[in-house]
Amino acid sequence: MRYQTLMKYLLFQPVPLHDAEILLPDRDHQFQKATILDDIPRGSVLYPFFIKDKISATPPHMLGACSPKELEEWTETLYAAKAARVTFIPT
């Protein structure tokens, strides 16, 4: 089961930075607990965020951080990469 889940994510087409949209959960859903269907210990607290391709109709990729600090680090890094991509014009 774990191998199939991993292969599913490895086969997804990458989201180009210029088409990426970073989505954070609303105030009522800041964290969630892992269930028996997740590949991490049941009951673990995760802080989810989503990466969506604005051009494609595919559903967003759901990612999870283990702490609010880690979530902040991930989102800051993703926003910085997106901003750097926008300001970099290849010649």
N, C-alpha and C positions, 0 to 999 in steps of 0.2 A: 504494500500500500504506500509506504513512504517513498519508494522508488518511482511509482507512478505519479505521485504528487510532484516530486522533484522534476521529472521529465516534462510534465505539463507546463511548469513554469519556465524550464529551459527552452522549450519550443516556442514560447510567445515571441512575437516580433518585438524588438526593442522600440521604445517610444523616443522619437527624436526630441531633443531638448526644446527646440523652437515650437514643437507641437504639444509639449507636456504641460499639464495643468496639475498643480499640487493642491489637494483637497484635504482639509482637516475636519474632524467630526464636530458636530454642534455641541453646545454646552452640556446637553443632557446625555451625551454619549462619548465623554472624554476618555473612558477606558472600558474594557470588557474583559471578562474572564474566559480563559480557554476552556473548550469543551472536549469531550471524548473524541471528536472528529478532527481536532487539531493535532499537529505533529510536535507539540510541546506538552509538558506536564499539565494535566487537567487542573484547573483552578488558578493557573498562573494569570497574573494581571498584565494585559497588553494595552498599549496606547496606540491605536490604529491611525494610519493616514493613508491616503490614496493617491496614485499617480494615474492620470487619465490622458489619453491621446485625444486632443480637441478635434482632430480631423476624422478619426475613425469612430465607428459605432460600437467598437468592442467595449466590454465593461472595464471599469478601472481596475488597476492592480492594487490589491490591499496589502499593505505592509504594516508591521507592528514593531513598536519600540518597547523596551522593558521598563522604562521610567520616563517621567515627564522631561527630565534633563536630556535623555537620549533622543526623545521625540523632537525637542527643541534643536538639538545639534543636527539631526537629520534634515529637518525642514530648513534650517539656516543654510546648510551646505547645498541643498537642492535649489533654493532660491538664489544663492550666490552663483552656482553653476549656470542656472538659467539666465541670470543677469549678465554674466560674463559672455555667454553664447550670443546674446542679443547685441552686445557692444563690440564683439569681434567680427570684423568683416573680412573674409578670406580674399586674397588677391590672386 
